[in-house]
Amino acid sequence: MPRLLLTSITTLLLGSFAHGEERAVSFVHDVMPHLQKAGCAAGNCHAKPEGQNNFKLSVFGYDPANDYHEIVRDDRGRRVFMAAPEESLLLKKATGAVTHEGGAVITKSSETYELLVRWLKQGAPAVLVGEALVTGVNVEPRERSYKKGEKQPLKVTAKYSDGKTKDVTPLTEFLSQDKEMASVDEHGMVQAGLTSGEGVVLVRYMGHVDVARVTVPAENLLPDGMYADLPVNNEVDRLVYARHQKLGLLPSDICTDEEFMRRSSLDAIGMLPTAERTKEFLADKRPDKRALYIDELLDHRNYADHWAIKWGDLIRPNPSRVGVKPVYLLDQWLRDAFRQNMPYDQMVKELLTAEGSTHEYGPVAVFRDKREPIDASSFVSQIFLGVRLDCAKCHHHPSEKWTQEDYYQLAAFFGQMSRKGQGISAPISGEPEYWWYGGKGEVQHPVTEAAMVPKPPDGPEMPYVAGQDPRARLTDWMASSENPFFAKAIVNRLWSEFLGRGIVEPVDDFRVSNPATNEALLTWLAEDFTAHGYDLKHLMRTILNSRTYQFSSEPNKHNLADTKNFSRSQKRRLSAEVLLDALDDLTGVRDSFSGLPPNSRAVMTWNHKLESTFLDAFGRPNASQECPCERERKSSVIQALHLMNSNDLQAKLSAKDGKITGWVKSDLAEPQIVKEVYLSAYNRLPNAEELRTALKFFTTPGATRQTAVEDLAWALINSAEFVFNH
């Protein structure tokens, strides 16, 4: 329980009880755990935002001071009767003796009932003299391999501030994160599922959480020699193989040169390789040609635009709120940062310590959007630390250790900002707003109203110092080795971009109850990234060069069910801008966007108000929503219908100055045209069956050379091989 809340509860002396040697009962450590176990403080009962029948408890007991008041003092203390505890409304409703919407949740013969009676007889104490605080919980076994269907009881031990421990298993709440992998009952009995893999069981006691990891390996593990013989490109592969060996997975073979070229180009720079470059690469016999191609990609002019779009999704404000010019300046700042390969720690420092005019310096737009310190808190924690603190804005996080103090102490880093000028900009020509470190101001706790001392999550307190911008101290801490989140958060986010899912998934939800699938891999990548000066291109180069990234998407019998451990490449739908650019590259006809030069690529668009039906259909985020705006990766019927029936697409296919017409008018024979279309769309040649099928377009009754090539290109565009990266 937060120390600030404890100080507001009246302490009752042990010597005031008239019950001899009977053990004193604590509200915090005895009563509330029993009520929580009974479900009274659950979100569907009295811990709902509005409470239940004028009786409201805090979620998971995050506010014991208020809970104590609700039970003992609220409505003139009508819920408890010290003189005759058994007649207390608290007990009569809980046992069903008095009509209770939640029904009977305890019985008169239960330990909970007897404890509540004893507590009331003792005068309903809140906190006992010298009472220690719960500082954490440990579950045993924390990690164990199970045979399929095997059972194992869990034991949960609470740790206290006086160094003592206590078995609290009977009062602990257990929750399986993947019931198919492992189920758990209310007593903590785990039963492994019937499929191989890994699951997590969450244990929660008095606002503290821990997890037990359940590994169910394949029944027949593969010989060690099979892993020893696997090729290793870098340390990534060693760490991934170790995980595979533990789970009995065998990774897929390496992808073909054609697949690698298309996949890496789309992932790294958001472009399809040209047919000419594809031919050169396939003809190249150098053993290190993939590494050389990766270097070529990371130096490509489209690199900065591609990654600026991704970061724009995370931090781009709504131009209708902030103004068009500030949003444009922020977008240009992002593109320039990626062109320079600005070190990531410097990039974040410039964003979070920005000062000046919103009409002169792009990063200031972030503060014009996240105007209040409490808004900056959740934004900074989620984007740059990978921690979702949103729940702690109102109450203790339901599956983590974060409290309201954690939320508002992070907000306090932004509590001394000053501003002047027009607050909310007119959409186009609004006035600028000026932001700077003012040296005055504070952030208050919403319950205790105490002034918060700046403190990052799991970091040290950093009291205000006159003349020192606390934001600079925050960003210095972020880039230090003492910070457990910063490097891991960006490493995990980039890994997800290249591999289809994060080592921690969702990528911005780091917590004890959502552990990494490969902690050793995540740690090594973060340490290597830090050691190389937060160089984003170095991190990307490391991932792209790994054999893990270059696995085929075709599964084998040993990894068919695996979607979490990177034993094969995951097929991913192309993002809206990348897909539109790929379609335009194939047809040779570019879309036009208002406010951008002719022939601009879709990755050059910088806000959702640049009209494009295609981009909207394929999931371009609307910046009027709260960022971060994560892309929806799943396909939809609307997208399929758009590609099949789009008049714009047909116009590109039949354009007189397009590639299709160019092939039609060329001297190329029909089989060669088919090969050129395949190389341009798939970066590979058609196989014999595909070639025979494609040539039938030319012999269909009524077909012309123009309609045949148009139909062939349309068919390839409407295939999964074109729409997905694989």
C-alpha positions in Angstrom: 0.0 0.0 0.0 1.4 3.5 -0.8 3.0 5.1 2.3 1.2 8.4 1.6 -2.2 6.6 2.1 -1.1 4.8 5.3 -0.4 8.1 7.0 -4.0 9.1 6.6 -5.4 6.1 8.5 -6.0 6.3 12.2 -3.7 3.8 14.1 -5.2 1.8 16.9 -3.0 0.5 19.7 -2.7 -3.2 20.3 -3.0 -2.6 24.0 -6.5 -1.2 23.6 -8.0 -4.6 22.8 -9.8 -6.4 25.6 -9.3 -9.9 24.2 -6.2 -11.1 26.0 -3.7 -13.0 23.7 -6.1 -13.1 20.7 -4.1 -12.1 17.6 -4.9 -8.5 16.5 -6.5 -8.4 13.1 -5.3 -5.7 10.6 -7.7 -4.2 8.1 -5.0 -3.9 5.5 -3.3 -7.2 5.8 -6.1 -9.4 6.9 -9.6 -8.0 6.1 -9.0 -6.6 2.6 -7.2 -9.7 1.3 -10.2 -11.9 2.4 -12.7 -9.4 0.8 -10.7 -9.4 -2.4 -10.5 -13.2 -2.5 -14.3 -13.3 -2.0 -14.7 -11.0 -5.0 -16.1 -7.9 -3.2 -13.3 -5.7 -4.6 -13.6 -6.9 -8.1 -14.4 -4.8 -11.1 -17.8 -6.4 -11.6 -18.8 -5.8 -7.9 -18.1 -3.0 -5.5 -15.0 -1.9 -7.3 -16.9 -0.7 -10.4 -16.3 3.0 -11.1 -19.7 3.9 -9.7 -19.6 1.3 -7.0 -22.6 -0.9 -6.2 -25.6 0.3 -4.2 -23.8 3.3 -2.8 -20.9 1.1 -1.6 -17.7 1.5 -3.5 -14.3 -0.2 -2.9 -11.1 0.5 -4.8 -9.9 -1.9 -7.5 -7.5 -4.5 -6.0 -7.4 -2.4 -2.8 -5.3 0.4 -4.2 -6.9 2.9 -1.9 -7.2 1.3 1.5 -7.9 4.6 3.3 -11.1 5.1 1.2 -12.0 1.4 1.6 -11.7 1.6 5.3 -13.9 4.7 5.4 -16.5 3.0 3.1 -16.8 0.0 5.3 -16.4 1.5 8.8 -17.4 5.2 8.6 -19.6 5.8 5.5 -23.3 6.3 6.1 -22.7 6.9 9.8 -21.1 3.4 10.1 -24.2 1.5 9.2 -22.3 -1.4 7.7 -20.6 -2.5 10.9 -21.9 -3.1 14.5 -19.1 -3.4 17.0 -21.3 -4.4 19.9 -22.8 -7.4 18.0 -20.5 -8.1 15.0 -22.7 -10.9 13.7 -25.4 -8.4 13.2 -23.2 -6.2 11.0 -24.7 -5.5 7.5 -21.2 -6.2 6.1 -21.6 -9.9 7.3 -25.3 -10.3 6.7 -25.1 -9.3 3.1 -21.9 -11.3 2.4 -23.5 -14.4 3.8 -26.8 -13.8 2.1 -28.8 -13.4 5.3 -29.9 -10.0 3.9 -30.7 -9.6 0.2 -27.5 -9.1 -1.6 -27.3 -8.7 -5.4 -24.0 -10.5 -5.4 -25.4 -13.4 -3.5 -23.7 -15.2 -0.7 -19.9 -14.9 -1.1 -18.9 -16.4 2.3 -20.3 -18.8 4.8 -20.6 -18.5 8.6 -18.3 -21.5 9.0 -15.6 -20.0 6.8 -12.3 -18.6 7.9 -13.2 -15.2 6.3 -16.4 -14.9 8.4 -14.6 -15.8 11.7 -11.8 -13.3 10.9 -14.2 -10.5 10.1 -16.1 -11.1 13.4 -12.8 -11.1 15.3 -11.8 -7.8 13.6 -15.1 -6.2 14.5 -14.8 -7.4 18.1 -11.4 -5.8 18.3 -12.9 -2.4 17.3 -12.2 -2.7 13.6 -8.6 -1.4 13.6 -7.2 0.0 10.4 -3.4 -0.2 10.9 -1.6 -1.8 13.8 1.3 -0.2 15.7 4.5 -1.2 14.0 2.7 -3.0 11.2 5.0 -3.9 8.3 4.1 -3.1 4.7 3.9 -5.7 1.9 6.8 -5.0 -0.4 6.3 -7.8 -2.9 5.3 -11.4 -3.6 7.2 -14.4 -4.9 5.6 -17.4 -6.6 7.1 -20.9 -6.6 7.9 -22.5 -8.9 8.6 -19.4 -10.9 9.6 -21.3 -14.0 9.1 -25.0 -14.7 8.8 -27.5 -17.5 5.6 -29.6 -17.4 4.5 -32.7 -19.2 1.3 -32.4 -21.1 -1.6 -32.5 -18.6 0.7 -32.5 -15.5 -0.5 -30.6 -12.4 1.6 -28.5 -10.0 0.5 -26.4 -7.0 1.8 -22.9 -6.7 3.0 -21.3 -3.5 2.9 -17.5 -3.0 4.9 -15.8 -0.4 4.5 -12.2 0.6 7.5 -10.2 1.6 7.2 -7.4 4.3 9.2 -4.3 5.0 10.5 -5.8 8.3 12.1 -8.6 6.4 9.6 -11.2 7.4 7.6 -13.4 4.9 4.3 -15.1 5.0 2.6 -17.8 2.9 -0.4 -16.0 1.4 -1.4 -18.7 -1.2 -5.0 -19.1 0.1 -5.7 -15.4 -0.3 -3.9 -14.9 -3.7 -5.8 -14.4 -6.9 -4.6 -16.6 -9.8 -5.1 -16.0 -13.5 -3.9 -17.9 -16.5 -2.9 -15.7 -19.5 -3.3 -18.6 -21.9 -5.8 -21.1 -20.7 -5.1 -23.5 -23.5 -1.5 -23.7 -22.6 -2.0 -23.8 -18.8 -5.1 -23.5 -16.6 -5.1 -22.6 -12.9 -7.8 -22.9 -10.2 -8.6 -20.6 -7.3 -6.3 -22.6 -5.0 -3.2 -22.1 -7.3 -3.3 -25.6 -8.9 -1.8 -25.4 -12.3 -2.6 -27.9 -15.0 -0.5 -27.9 -18.2 -2.4 -28.0 -21.5 -2.1 -30.6 -24.3 -0.2 -28.4 -26.7 3.5 -27.6 -26.6 4.6 -24.0 -25.9 4.8 -21.6 -23.0 2.2 -19.9 -20.8 2.1 -17.5 -17.9 0.1 -17.7 -14.7 -0.4 -14.3 -13.0 -0.5 -14.2 -9.2 -1.9 -11.1 -7.5 -2.0 -10.3 -3.8 -2.6 -6.8 -2.2 -1.7 -5.0 -5.4 1.5 -6.9 -5.9 2.0 -9.3 -8.8 4.4 -12.1 -9.9 4.2 -14.6 -12.7 4.9 -18.4 -13.0 6.1 -19.4 -16.4 4.8 -22.8 -17.6 6.8 -24.5 -20.4 5.3 -27.5 -22.1 8.0 -28.8 -24.4 7.4 -31.2 -27.2 7.1 -34.8 -26.1 10.1 -35.9 -28.2 12.8 -33.3 -28.0 15.2 -33.2 -31.0 18.8 -34.3 -30.7 21.3 -31.6 -29.6 23.3 -32.3 -32.8 20.4 -30.9 -34.9 20.9 -27.5 -33.3 24.7 -27.6 -33.3 24.6 -28.0 -37.0 22.4 -24.9 -37.6 24.2 -22.0 -39.3 24.7 -19.0 -37.1 25.0 -15.5 -38.6 25.3 -13.6 -35.3 24.5 -13.7 -31.6 20.8 -13.3 -32.4 20.7 -16.8 -33.9 22.4 -18.4 -30.9 19.9 -17.0 -28.5 17.0 -17.9 -30.7 18.2 -21.5 -31.2 18.6 -21.9 -27.5 14.9 -21.1 -27.1 14.0 -23.4 -29.9 15.9 -26.3 -28.3 14.2 -25.8 -25.0 10.7 -26.0 -26.6 11.5 -28.7 -29.1 11.2 -26.4 -32.2 13.2 -26.7 -35.3 13.5 -23.5 -37.4 12.5 -23.4 -41.0 15.1 -23.3 -43.8 16.6 -20.1 -45.0 14.4 -18.1 -47.5 15.3 -17.9 -51.1 17.3 -15.0 -52.6 14.1 -13.7 -54.2 12.2 -13.8 -50.9 15.0 -12.2 -49.0 15.4 -9.4 -51.5 11.7 -8.5 -51.5 11.2 -9.0 -47.8 14.2 -6.9 -46.7 13.5 -4.1 -49.1 9.9 -3.7 -48.1 10.8 -3.9 -44.4 13.8 -1.6 -44.5 12.8 1.1 -47.0 9.2 0.4 -47.9 9.9 -0.2 -51.6 9.7 -3.1 -54.0 13.1 -3.8 -55.7 13.0 -3.0 -59.4 13.1 -5.8 -61.9 16.5 -4.7 -63.0 18.0 -4.7 -59.5 16.4 -8.1 -58.9 18.1 -9.6 -61.9 21.5 -8.2 -60.8 21.0 -9.6 -57.3 20.0 -13.0 -58.4 23.0 -13.2 -60.8 25.4 -12.1 -58.0 27.5 -15.1 -56.8 29.3 -13.4 -53.9 28.7 -15.2 -50.6 28.1 -11.9 -48.7 25.7 -10.4 -51.2 22.9 -10.3 -48.7 25.0 -8.3 -46.2 26.0 -6.0 -49.0 22.4 -5.6 -50.1 21.4 -4.7 -46.5 24.0 -2.0 -46.4 22.7 -0.7 -49.7 19.1 -0.5 -48.3 20.1 1.3 -45.2 21.7 4.0 -47.4 18.7 4.3 -49.7 17.0 7.7 -50.0 13.6 6.1 -49.1 14.9 4.9 -45.7 14.2 8.2 -43.9 10.7 8.7 -45.4 9.7 5.1 -44.6 10.7 5.2 -40.9 9.4 8.8 -40.4 5.9 7.5 -41.3 6.2 4.8 -38.6 7.3 7.3 -36.0 4.6 9.7 -37.2 2.0 7.1 -36.2 3.4 7.2 -32.7 3.7 11.0 -32.0 1.9 12.9 -34.8 -0.7 15.3 -33.3 -4.0 16.1 -34.9 -3.6 19.1 -37.2 -7.1 20.2 -36.5 -6.0 20.7 -32.9 -2.4 21.7 -33.1 -2.4 23.3 -36.5 -1.0 22.3 -39.9 2.3 24.1 -39.7 3.4 22.6 -36.4 2.5 19.1 -37.6 4.4 19.6 -40.9 7.5 20.9 -39.0 7.4 17.9 -36.7 7.2 15.6 -39.7 10.1 17.3 -41.4 12.1 17.1 -38.2 11.5 13.3 -38.0 12.6 12.8 -41.7 15.7 14.8 -41.1 16.6 12.9 -37.9 16.4 9.6 -39.9 18.4 11.0 -42.8 21.2 11.9 -40.4 20.8 8.6 -38.5 20.5 10.7 -35.3 21.4 8.5 -32.3 18.1 7.4 -30.7 18.9 8.8 -27.3 19.6 12.2 -28.8 16.4 12.0 -30.9 14.3 11.4 -27.8 16.1 14.0 -25.8 15.4 16.7 -28.5 11.7 15.6 -28.6 11.1 15.7 -24.8 13.1 18.8 -23.9 11.9 20.9 -26.8 11.4 24.6 -26.3 10.4 27.5 -28.6 7.8 28.3 -31.1 5.4 25.7 -32.6 5.8 27.6 -35.9 9.6 27.3 -35.9 10.7 24.0 -34.2 8.8 20.8 -34.9 9.2 18.9 -31.6 7.4 21.7 -29.7 4.2 20.4 -31.4 4.3 17.4 -29.0 3.8 19.7 -26.0 1.1 21.7 -27.8 -0.7 18.4 -28.1 0.1 16.8 -24.8 -0.6 20.1 -23.0 -1.0 18.9 -19.4 1.7 17.0 -17.4 -0.7 14.1 -16.8 -1.1 13.7 -20.6 2.6 13.7 -21.1 3.1 11.0 -18.4 1.2 8.2 -20.2 2.6 9.3 -23.6 6.2 9.2 -22.5 5.9 5.9 -20.6 4.2 4.1 -23.5 6.2 5.3 -26.4 9.7 5.6 -24.9 9.6 3.1 -22.0 7.2 0.5 -23.3 5.2 0.8 -20.1 1.4 1.4 -20.1 0.7 3.5 -17.1 -2.8 4.6 -18.1 -4.5 2.4 -15.5 -2.5 4.0 -12.7 -3.9 7.4 -13.6 -7.0 6.5 -11.7 -6.1 3.5 -9.6 -3.4 0.8 -9.0 -2.6 -1.1 -12.2 -4.6 -4.3 -12.2 -1.7 -6.6 -13.3 1.4 -4.6 -12.4 3.1 -2.9 -9.5 2.4 0.7 -10.8 0.5 3.0 -8.5 -1.0 6.5 -8.9 2.2 7.8 -7.3 4.2 6.3 -10.2 2.0 7.9 -12.7 2.0 11.4 -11.2 5.7 11.3 -10.3 6.5 10.8 -14.0 4.1 13.6 -14.9 6.0 15.9 -12.4 8.9 16.0 -14.9 6.6 18.2 -17.0 5.1 20.2 -14.2 7.3 23.2 -14.6 6.7 24.0 -18.2 5.5 27.5 -19.1 3.7 28.6 -22.3 2.2 31.6 -23.9 0.3 32.3 -27.1 -2.7 30.7 -28.7 -3.5 27.3 -27.0 -5.5 25.5 -29.6 -4.5 26.4 -33.1 -6.9 27.2 -36.0 -6.5 24.4 -38.5 -4.4 26.3 -41.0 -3.1 29.7 -40.1 -3.4 29.8 -36.3 -1.0 31.7 -34.2 2.2 30.1 -32.7 2.5 29.0 -29.1 5.7 29.2 -27.2 6.9 26.6 -24.7 9.8 26.6 -22.3 11.0 25.4 -18.9 9.7 28.0 -16.5 11.1 26.8 -13.2 7.8 26.9 -11.3 4.8 24.6 -10.9 4.0 21.2 -9.4 1.9 18.1 -10.0 -0.4 17.0 -7.2 -1.6 13.5 -6.3 -5.3 13.4 -7.1 -6.2 11.7 -3.8 -3.8 13.0 -1.2 -3.2 16.3 -3.0 0.5 15.9 -2.1 3.1 17.6 -4.4 4.8 14.9 -6.4 8.5 14.6 -6.6 9.7 13.8 -10.1 10.6 10.1 -10.4 10.7 7.8 -13.4 9.2 4.3 -13.2 11.5 2.1 -11.2 14.0 5.0 -11.1 15.3 7.3 -8.3 13.5 10.4 -7.1 14.8 13.5 -8.8 13.7 16.6 -6.7 13.4 19.9 -8.5 16.6 21.9 -8.6 16.4 25.6 -9.3 17.6 26.4 -12.8 17.6 22.7 -13.9 15.0 21.5 -16.4 13.7 18.2 -14.9 13.0 16.9 -18.4 16.7 16.9 -19.2 17.3 14.8 -16.0 14.6 12.4 -17.2 16.2 11.9 -20.7 19.6 11.5 -19.1 18.2 8.7 -16.9 16.6 7.1 -20.0 19.9 6.8 -21.8 21.8 5.6 -18.7 22.5 1.9 -17.9 20.3 2.3 -14.8 17.2 2.5 -16.9 15.6 -1.0 -17.4 13.2 0.1 -20.1 14.5 2.6 -22.7 16.8 0.5 -24.9 14.6 -2.6 -24.5 11.5 -0.7 -25.6 12.9 0.6 -28.9 14.7 -2.7 -29.6 11.4 -4.6 -29.1 9.5 -2.2 -31.3 12.0 -2.5 -34.2 12.1 -6.3 -33.8 8.4 -6.3 -34.2 8.6 -4.3 -37.4 11.0 -6.8 -39.0 9.7 -10.1 -37.5 6.0 -9.4 -37.3 5.6 -9.5 -33.5 7.6 -8.2 -30.5 9.7 -10.3 -28.1 7.3 -8.6 -25.7 3.9 -8.4 -27.3 2.1 -5.9 -27.4 5.3 -4.0 -28.1 4.5 -1.2 -25.6 3.2 -3.3 -22.7 6.3 -4.3 -20.7 5.2 -5.8 -17.3 5.8 -8.7 -15.0 2.6 -10.4 -16.1 3.6 -10.1 -19.8 7.1 -11.4 -20.0 9.3 -11.6 -23.0 9.3 -14.8 -25.0 13.1 -14.7 -25.1 14.4 -12.5 -22.3 18.1 -13.3 -23.1 17.6 -12.2 -26.7 15.9 -8.9 -25.7 18.6 -8.2 -23.1 21.5 -8.8 -25.6 19.9 -6.7 -28.3 19.4 -3.8 -25.9 22.9 -4.0 -24.5 24.4 -4.2 -28.0 22.3 -1.3 -29.1 23.4 0.8 -26.2 27.1 -0.2 -26.6 26.9 1.1 -30.2 25.7 4.5 -29.3 22.0 4.0 -29.8 22.6 3.6 -33.6 19.3 2.6 -35.2 20.9 1.5 -38.4 23.3 -0.7 -36.4 20.3 -2.3 -34.7 18.5 -2.8 -38.0 21.6 -4.2 -39.6 22.0 -6.7 -36.8 18.5 -8.0 -37.1 18.4 -8.1 -40.9 21.7 -10.0 -41.1 20.5 -12.7 -38.7 19.5 -16.0 -40.0 16.4 -15.7 -37.8 15.2 -12.8 -39.9 16.0 -14.7 -43.1 14.0 -17.9 -42.2 11.5 -19.0 -44.8 7.8 -18.4 -44.0 7.1 -22.1 -44.9 6.8 -24.2 -41.7 8.1 -27.7 -41.1 6.5 -30.4 -38.9 8.4 -29.2 -35.9 7.3 -25.5 -35.9 3.9 -25.6 -37.6 2.1 -24.3 -34.5 4.7 -21.8 -33.4 3.8 -18.1 -33.7 5.8 -16.6 -30.8 9.3 -17.9 -30.9 10.5 -16.8 -34.4 11.2 -20.2 -35.8 9.9 -19.1 -39.2 9.0 -15.8 -40.9 5.5 -14.5 -40.3 3.6 -13.2 -43.3 2.6 -9.6 -42.8 0.2 -7.4 -44.8 2.0 -4.3 -46.2 1.1 -1.0 -44.6 -1.1 1.4 -46.6 1.7 3.7 -47.8 4.0 0.9 -48.7 1.3 -1.0 -50.6 0.2 2.0 -52.5 3.8 2.8 -53.5 4.3 -0.9 -54.6 1.2 -0.7 -56.7 2.4 2.5 -58.3 5.9 1.1 -58.9 4.4 -1.9 -60.7 2.0 0.2 -62.9 4.4 3.1 -63.3 1.6 5.6 -62.4 1.8 7.6 -59.2 -1.0 9.0 -57.1 -1.2 12.7 -56.6 -1.5 14.3 -53.1 -2.6 17.8 -52.4 0.3 19.9 -51.1 3.0 17.6 -52.4 5.1 17.8 -55.5 4.0 15.7 -58.6 5.1 12.1 -58.5 5.5 12.1 -54.7 5.5 8.7 -53.1 2.9 7.8 -50.5 5.5 7.6 -47.8 6.0 11.4 -48.2 2.5 12.1 -46.9 2.6 13.7 -43.5 -1.0 13.8 -42.2 -4.2 12.0 -42.6 -5.9 15.1 -44.1 -4.1 14.5 -47.4 -7.0 12.9 -49.1 -6.5 9.2 -50.2 -9.3 6.7 -50.3 -6.7 3.9 -50.8 -4.7 4.9 -47.7 -7.8 5.1 -45.6 -9.1 1.7 -46.8 -5.7 0.1 -45.9 -5.4 1.4 -42.4 -3.8 4.8 -42.4 -4.3 6.1 -38.8 -6.5 9.1 -38.2 -4.5 11.5 -36.1 -7.7 12.8 -34.5 -7.4 9.7 -32.3 -5.1 9.5 -29.4 -1.6 8.5 -30.4 0.1 6.1 -30.4 -1.8 5.0 -33.5 -0.9 1.4 -34.0 -1.5 0.0 -37.5 -4.1 -2.7 -37.9 -2.2 -5.5 -39.6 -5.2 -7.7 -40.4 -6.8 -7.7 -43.9 -10.4 -6.8 -44.4 -13.2 -7.3 -46.9 -13.1 -3.6 -47.8 -9.4 -3.9 -48.8 -10.1 -6.9 -51.0 -13.0 -5.2 -52.7 -11.0 -2.1 -53.2 -8.2 -3.9 -55.1 -10.7 -5.9 -57.1 -13.0 -3.1 -58.1 -11.1 0.1 -57.9 -11.5 2.4 -60.9 -8.3 4.1 -59.9 -6.4 0.9 -60.2 -7.9 0.1 -63.6 -6.9 3.6 -64.8 -3.3 2.9 -63.8 -3.3 -0.5 -65.5 -4.6 1.1 -68.8 -2.6 4.4 -68.6 -1.0 5.3 -71.9 2.2 6.3 -70.2 2.3 3.5 -67.7 4.5 0.4 -67.5 1.7 -1.9 -68.7 1.3 -0.1 -71.9 5.1 0.1 -72.2 5.3 -3.7 -72.1 2.5 -4.0 -74.6 4.2 -1.7 -77.1 7.6 -3.3 -76.6 9.2 -5.9 -78.8 9.2 -8.4 -76.0 7.7 -11.8 -76.7 4.7 -12.7 -74.6 6.6 -15.1 -72.3 9.2 -12.4 -71.6 6.5 -9.9 -70.8 5.1 -12.4 -68.2 8.5 -12.7 -66.7 8.9 -8.9 -66.5 5.5 -8.6 -64.7 6.4 -11.3 -62.2 9.8 -9.8 -61.5 8.2 -6.4 -61.0 5.4 -7.7 -58.7 7.0 -10.6 -56.9 10.7 -10.2 -57.5 10.9 -13.7 -58.9 10.4 -15.5 -62.2 7.2 -17.5 -62.7 7.5 -21.3 -62.5 6.5 -23.4 -65.4 2.9 -23.8 -64.4 2.5 -20.1 -63.6 4.0 -19.3 -67.0 1.5 -21.6 -68.8 -1.4 -20.1 -66.9 -0.3 -16.5 -67.6 0.1 -17.1 -71.3 -3.6 -18.1 -71.5 -4.5 -14.5 -70.9 -3.2 -13.8 -74.4 -5.2 -16.6 -76.1 -8.6 -15.9 -74.4 -11.2 -15.2 -77.1 -11.5 -11.4 -77.6 -8.2 -10.7 -75.7 -5.7 -8.2 -77.0 -2.1 -7.8 -75.9 -3.2 -4.8 -73.8 -6.0 -6.6 -72.0 -3.9 -9.7 -71.5 -1.1 -7.8 -69.7 -3.6 -5.7 -67.8 -5.4 -8.9 -66.6 -2.2 -10.5 -65.6 -1.0 -7.5 -63.6 -4.5 -7.2 -62.0 -4.4 -10.9 -61.0 -1.0 -10.6 -59.4 -1.9 -7.4 -57.5 -5.0 -9.2 -56.1 -2.9 -12.1 -54.7 -1.7 -12.6 -51.2 1.9 -12.8 -52.5 1.7 -9.1 -53.5 -0.3 -7.8 -50.6 1.8 -9.6 -48.0 5.4 -9.6 -47.1 6.5 -13.2 -46.6 
